[in-house]
Amino acid sequence: WRYDATTQVARPGDWEALEKAVVKVKEEQAKLAAGPQNGPTKKAQEKNSKKVAELDKLIKGQKARSSSSPVTQVKIVHRHHFSSELQRMSVVVDVIANGSGSLGSG
Protein backbone atom coordinates (compact mmCIF):
# COMPACT_ATOMS: atom_id res chain seq x y z
CA TRP A 1 0.00 0.00 0.00
CA ARG A 2 1.06 3.58 -0.58
CA TYR A 3 -0.34 6.54 1.31
CA ASP A 4 -0.66 10.13 0.13
CA ALA A 5 -0.86 12.37 3.20
CA THR A 6 -2.10 15.42 1.26
CA THR A 7 -5.21 13.64 0.00
CA GLN A 8 -5.40 11.18 2.91
CA VAL A 9 -5.83 8.30 0.47
CA ALA A 10 -4.20 4.86 0.55
CA ARG A 11 -3.98 2.69 -2.56
CA PRO A 12 -2.73 -0.87 -3.03
CA GLY A 13 0.77 -1.34 -4.43
CA ASP A 14 3.92 0.67 -3.88
CA TRP A 15 5.75 0.40 -7.17
CA GLU A 16 6.48 4.11 -7.56
CA ALA A 17 9.51 3.90 -5.26
CA LEU A 18 10.77 0.93 -7.29
CA GLU A 19 10.31 2.88 -10.53
CA LYS A 20 12.41 5.72 -9.09
CA ALA A 21 15.12 3.20 -8.20
CA VAL A 22 15.08 1.89 -11.80
CA VAL A 23 15.57 5.44 -13.10
CA LYS A 24 18.57 5.94 -10.80
CA VAL A 25 20.16 2.65 -11.85
CA LYS A 26 19.62 3.48 -15.53
CA GLU A 27 21.22 6.91 -15.02
CA GLU A 28 24.22 5.21 -13.41
CA GLN A 29 24.29 2.75 -16.31
CA ALA A 30 24.41 5.66 -18.80
CA LYS A 31 27.32 7.25 -16.90
CA LEU A 32 29.20 3.95 -16.99
CA ALA A 33 28.54 3.59 -20.73
CA ALA A 34 29.94 7.08 -21.36
CA GLY A 35 33.16 6.31 -19.46
CA PRO A 36 36.09 4.05 -20.32
CA GLN A 37 35.13 0.45 -21.14
CA ASN A 38 37.38 -1.71 -18.96
CA GLY A 39 36.85 -4.83 -16.83
CA PRO A 40 35.45 -3.18 -13.68
CA THR A 41 33.15 -0.95 -15.75
CA LYS A 42 31.73 -3.92 -17.63
CA LYS A 43 31.15 -5.79 -14.35
CA ALA A 44 29.35 -2.75 -12.94
CA GLN A 45 27.21 -2.54 -16.09
CA GLU A 46 26.30 -6.23 -15.80
CA LYS A 47 25.45 -5.75 -12.13
CA ASN A 48 23.23 -2.77 -12.98
CA SER A 49 21.50 -4.71 -15.76
CA LYS A 50 20.69 -7.50 -13.31
CA LYS A 51 19.45 -4.94 -10.77
CA VAL A 52 17.13 -3.35 -13.38
CA ALA A 53 15.76 -6.79 -14.31
CA GLU A 54 15.09 -7.61 -10.64
CA LEU A 55 13.41 -4.26 -10.04
CA ASP A 56 11.25 -4.66 -13.16
CA LYS A 57 10.17 -8.09 -11.89
CA LEU A 58 9.26 -6.59 -8.50
CA ILE A 59 7.31 -3.78 -10.18
CA LYS A 60 5.31 -6.26 -12.27
CA GLY A 61 4.55 -8.28 -9.14
CA GLN A 62 3.39 -5.19 -7.24
CA LYS A 63 1.16 -4.10 -10.12
CA ALA A 64 -0.32 -7.60 -10.46
CA ARG A 65 -1.08 -7.78 -6.73
CA SER A 66 -2.65 -4.33 -6.67
CA SER A 67 -4.80 -5.03 -9.73
CA SER A 68 -6.13 -8.21 -8.11
CA SER A 69 -7.02 -6.34 -4.91
CA PRO A 70 -10.77 -5.96 -4.32
CA VAL A 71 -10.10 -2.44 -3.00
CA THR A 72 -9.08 0.49 -5.22
CA GLN A 73 -8.53 3.01 -2.43
CA VAL A 74 -9.21 3.83 1.20
CA LYS A 75 -9.85 7.49 2.03
CA ILE A 76 -9.76 8.85 5.56
CA VAL A 77 -13.00 10.71 6.25
CA HIS A 78 -12.41 11.54 9.92
CA ARG A 79 -9.66 10.67 12.36
CA HIS A 80 -10.42 10.43 16.09
CA HIS A 81 -7.11 10.88 17.87
CA PHE A 82 -5.86 8.65 20.66
CA SER A 83 -7.80 8.89 23.90
CA SER A 84 -5.86 8.02 27.06
CA GLU A 85 -9.07 7.35 28.92
CA LEU A 86 -10.26 4.80 26.34
CA GLN A 87 -6.77 3.58 25.38
CA ARG A 88 -7.67 3.64 21.69
CA MET A 89 -8.06 5.71 18.57
CA SER A 90 -10.36 5.26 15.60
CA VAL A 91 -10.61 6.33 12.00
CA VAL A 92 -13.68 6.60 9.78
CA VAL A 93 -12.81 5.67 6.20
CA ASP A 94 -14.50 5.39 2.83
CA VAL A 95 -13.47 2.18 1.04
CA ILE A 96 -13.73 2.25 -2.76
CA ALA A 97 -14.04 -1.19 -4.37
CA ASN A 98 -12.82 -2.18 -7.82
CA GLY A 99 -15.45 -1.25 -10.39
CA SER A 100 -18.48 -1.42 -8.11
CA GLY A 101 -18.16 1.87 -6.23
CA SER A 102 -18.08 2.37 -2.50
CA LEU A 103 -18.27 -0.52 -0.05
CA GLY A 104 -19.33 1.90 2.69
CA SER A 105 -17.77 3.70 5.62
CA GLY A 106 -16.60 2.16 8.81
N, C-alpha and C positions, 0 to 999 in steps of 0.2 A: 504494500500500500504506500501511496505517497500522499502527503498532506500539504495543502496550500493554506498558510495561515491568514493571508489577506482575504480569501473568499470563505474560509473555514469549511473547506470541502476536502474529503479524502476520496481517492480513487484507487482501484486495484492496480497493482503493477508499479514497479519503480525502475523502469528501464532508462529514464532520462539521464540519470547519473552514469549509467553504463555507456550511453551514447556519447556523453562528454568525455569519458575515458578513452573511447575509441578515437575521437577527434584528436586528443592529446598524443596518443600513440602514433597516429598517422602523421601528425606534424613532426614528431621526432623521427619517424621513418623518412620523411622528406628531407630533413636536415642531414640524416645519415647518407641518403642517396646523393646529395649535393657535395658531400665531402669526399676525401680520398677513399678509394675502394681497396681496402686491405683486409687481412684475415679477421681482426677484431670487429671491423665495421660490418663485414658480411655476417658474422655471428650475431651481432646486435640486430641486424636487419631480419635475420631468420627468427630471432627471439621475438621481435616486435610483430612479425607476421603471425606467429603462433598465438601471441597475446590478442591480436585483433580477431583471429578466428575463434578463440575461446570467448571473448567478449560478445561477438556476434551470436554465438550459440546461446549464451546467457540471455541476451536481449530477446531472441526468438522464443526462448522458454518463458520469460516474463510476459511477453505479449500473448502467448498462447494461454497461459494461466489466467491472465486478466480477462481475455475474451471469453473464457469458459466460466467466469464468475457470474453468479446470478445477480450480482449487484453492480450497477454502473458507478454510483457515487453515494456517499453519506455526507450530508450537510448538517452542520451544527446549527440548530434553531435557537436554543437557549442553554447556557451553561450555568448550573447552580454550583457555586464554589464550595470547597470543603467546609463542613461544619464540625467543629470540635465536639459539640454536644452530641451529635448524631454519629460521629466517626465515619462519615461518608460524604461523597459528592455525587452529583448526578448530571446527566446531560440529556437534553431532548434533541433528537435528530430526525431528519427526514431522509429516508432510505429510498433511493431511486433504483428500480429494478431494470434489468435489460429488456428493452422493448415494450414492457407492459405498463410503464409509468411508476407511480409511487406505491410502495408497499405500506406506507403509513408512518406515523411518528411514534416514537416510544423510546 
